[in-house]
Amino acid sequence: MNFSIEIGPHSDIETLPALSDVYVTMLPGGDYKETADKALELVKKGFNPVPHFPARSMNNEQELKDYVNKCKDGGVKQALIIGGGRDPVGKFDSSIQLLETGYFEKMKIGIAGHPEGSPDISDTDLEKAMIDKKPYADYIVTQWLLDPQPIIDFISKQSVPVHVGITGPLKISSLIKFANIVGAKNSLNFLKSNFSKALDLLKPKDPNDLIGKVKSHTDNFHIYTFGGLKETNKWLKENKYVE
């Protein structure tokens, strides 16, 4: 199995597990230069960084071009192109607009997948967006989920590899909070129906449960740590996913 992990531009890379692919977020209100700088730092350390390019957070085309060139010039060879969960700050309001610029030529391109829908876009528009983006995409990274069936259904419809989003080992109460934020409706219901006791809510949810149910459909898993980098690193080592 292949694992990738997601960090922020201020994360300490000295605590990173021995994984090749490291995604670097650019959250709403963030500075693209910080994400680019972290990506370049990762290149120098021998990782394969994958910076996020959120359409709705780009002020203008010149800023986007500078961001792409900064990354390319520093040896970055892969990018995740996303809409980004916010109102547009400039002229870009969807990831397809970034892809159509042609700036990402010769880079490996990932796009976002939402098997349970997205709070930022209707299901109809989401389906159309996926059709429009597919010709540019080398693979899809899904939002993090816990209910296996929507993931399996989603994978069966795709023509490119799907990297399934999972969480690191987090308390159920934390997962419920994050599920509300990302609009993971099925996973939220799955959590509430399977973990009703107060004691259960304080126990860490082991990602192996989900991996075991979907690994026959994909070899690729993308870990959202939500700041729990050390715990995730420990989990990867204990399960012998990394040295």
C-alpha positions in Angstrom: 0.0 0.0 0.0 1.1 3.6 -0.7 0.5 6.3 1.9 0.8 10.1 1.6 0.4 12.6 4.3 -0.8 16.2 4.6 0.9 19.0 6.7 0.7 22.8 7.0 3.3 25.3 5.9 4.4 25.7 9.5 4.7 22.0 10.4 8.0 20.6 11.7 9.2 18.3 9.0 11.7 16.7 11.4 8.8 14.7 12.8 7.6 13.5 9.4 7.2 9.8 8.8 9.3 8.1 6.2 6.8 8.7 3.4 7.7 10.1 0.0 4.6 12.2 -0.9 4.0 15.1 1.5 1.1 17.5 0.7 1.3 21.1 1.9 -1.9 22.9 2.6 -2.8 26.5 1.7 -5.8 27.2 3.9 -8.2 30.2 3.4 -6.3 33.3 4.3 -3.0 31.7 4.0 0.0 33.0 2.0 1.0 31.0 -1.1 4.6 31.9 -0.6 4.7 30.1 2.8 3.3 26.9 1.1 5.8 27.2 -1.7 8.7 27.7 0.7 7.7 24.6 2.7 7.5 22.6 -0.6 11.0 23.7 -1.5 12.3 22.8 1.9 10.8 19.3 1.4 12.5 19.0 -2.0 15.8 19.6 -0.3 15.1 17.0 2.3 14.4 14.4 -0.4 10.6 14.3 -0.2 8.1 14.7 -3.0 6.1 17.7 -2.0 2.6 18.3 -3.3 1.5 21.8 -2.7 -2.2 22.8 -2.7 -3.4 25.3 -5.3 -6.8 26.5 -4.1 -8.6 28.5 -6.8 -10.7 30.7 -4.6 -7.7 31.8 -2.5 -5.7 33.1 -5.5 -6.0 36.9 -5.9 -5.2 37.1 -9.6 -3.5 35.3 -12.4 -0.1 36.9 -11.8 -0.1 35.6 -8.3 -1.0 32.1 -9.5 1.8 32.2 -12.1 4.3 33.3 -9.5 3.2 30.5 -7.2 3.5 27.8 -9.9 6.9 29.1 -11.1 8.2 29.3 -7.6 7.4 25.7 -7.1 8.6 24.5 -10.5 11.9 26.3 -10.2 12.5 24.7 -6.8 12.0 21.2 -8.1 8.3 20.6 -7.3 6.9 18.1 -9.8 3.4 17.5 -8.4 0.4 19.7 -7.5 -3.1 19.3 -6.0 -5.6 21.6 -7.7 -8.7 22.3 -5.6 -11.5 24.8 -5.4 -10.8 25.7 -1.7 -13.6 26.2 0.9 -14.2 30.0 0.8 -15.7 32.8 -1.2 -13.4 33.8 -4.1 -10.9 36.5 -3.4 -10.2 37.1 -7.1 -11.4 36.0 -10.5 -11.0 32.2 -9.9 -13.9 30.4 -8.4 -13.2 26.8 -9.5 -10.3 24.4 -10.0 -11.0 24.0 -13.7 -10.1 27.6 -14.2 -6.6 27.0 -12.8 -6.2 23.8 -14.9 -7.2 25.7 -18.1 -4.3 28.2 -17.7 -1.8 25.6 -18.8 0.6 26.7 -16.1 0.8 23.2 -14.6 2.1 21.6 -17.8 4.6 18.8 -17.1 3.5 18.5 -13.5 1.6 15.5 -12.1 -1.9 16.7 -11.3 -4.2 15.6 -8.5 -7.8 16.8 -8.2 -10.2 16.6 -5.3 -13.0 14.0 -5.1 -16.1 14.2 -2.9 -17.8 10.8 -2.6 -20.2 12.3 0.0 -20.7 15.6 -1.6 -19.3 19.0 -0.6 -20.8 21.9 1.5 -19.3 24.3 -1.1 -21.1 23.1 -4.2 -24.3 21.3 -5.2 -24.1 17.6 -6.2 -25.1 18.4 -9.8 -22.4 21.0 -10.1 -19.9 18.7 -8.4 -20.6 16.0 -11.0 -20.2 18.4 -13.9 -16.9 19.7 -12.4 -15.5 16.2 -12.1 -16.3 15.6 -15.8 -14.6 18.8 -16.8 -11.5 18.2 -14.7 -10.9 14.6 -15.6 -8.9 15.2 -18.8 -6.3 17.2 -16.8 -6.0 14.8 -13.8 -3.5 12.0 -13.2 -5.4 10.9 -10.0 -8.0 11.9 -7.5 -7.6 12.5 -3.8 -10.9 12.2 -1.8 -12.0 14.1 1.2 -11.5 12.0 4.4 -14.3 9.5 5.0 -15.3 6.7 7.4 -18.2 5.0 5.7 -16.6 2.6 3.2 -19.6 2.1 0.8 -19.6 5.6 -0.7 -15.8 5.3 -1.3 -16.2 1.9 -3.0 -19.0 3.3 -5.2 -17.0 6.4 -6.1 -13.9 4.4 -7.0 -15.9 2.1 -9.3 -17.0 5.2 -11.4 -13.5 6.6 -12.0 -11.0 6.2 -14.9 -8.0 7.4 -13.0 -6.5 6.2 -9.7 -8.2 7.2 -6.5 -6.2 8.1 -3.3 -8.6 7.5 -0.4 -8.6 10.2 2.3 -8.3 8.8 5.8 -7.6 10.4 9.2 -4.8 9.6 11.5 -5.8 8.0 14.9 -8.2 10.6 16.4 -10.8 10.5 19.1 -14.3 10.0 17.8 -15.4 13.3 19.3 -12.7 15.1 17.3 -13.8 13.2 14.1 -17.4 14.3 14.6 -16.3 17.9 14.8 -14.2 17.7 11.6 -16.9 15.7 9.8 -19.3 18.6 10.5 -16.8 21.1 9.1 -16.1 19.3 5.8 -19.7 18.2 5.2 -19.0 14.5 5.3 -22.7 13.6 5.8 -22.5 9.8 5.5 -19.4 9.6 7.7 -21.1 11.8 10.3 -24.1 9.5 10.4 -21.8 6.5 10.5 -19.9 7.9 13.5 -23.1 8.7 15.4 -24.7 5.4 14.8 -21.6 3.3 15.6 -20.3 5.2 18.6 -23.1 6.3 20.8 -21.6 5.7 24.2 -19.8 8.5 25.9 -16.8 6.2 26.6 -16.5 5.3 22.9 -16.3 9.0 22.0 -13.0 9.3 23.8 -11.3 6.3 22.2 -9.1 6.8 19.1 -10.6 5.5 15.9 -8.1 3.2 14.2 -7.8 3.9 10.5 -7.1 0.2 9.8 -10.9 -0.4 10.1 -11.5 1.6 6.9 -8.3 0.5 5.1 -9.3 -3.1 5.5 -12.7 -2.6 3.9 -11.5 -0.6 0.8 -7.9 -1.9 0.1 -9.2 -4.4 -2.4 -10.3 -1.4 -4.5 -7.3 0.9 -4.1 -3.6 0.8 -3.0 -3.4 4.5 -2.3 -4.3 6.3 1.0 -3.9 9.9 1.9 -3.7 10.8 5.6 -5.2 13.9 7.1 -3.5 14.4 10.4 -5.4 17.4 11.8 -2.2 18.4 13.7 -1.7 14.9 15.1 1.6 14.3 13.2 3.4 12.4 16.0 0.4 10.1 16.7 0.1 9.4 13.0 3.8 8.7 12.7 3.6 6.3 15.7 0.6 4.5 14.1 2.4 4.1 10.8 5.4 2.5 12.5 3.3 0.2 14.7 1.5 -1.1 11.7 4.8 -1.5 9.8 3.5 0.8 7.0 6.9 2.7 7.3 10.3 1.8 8.8 
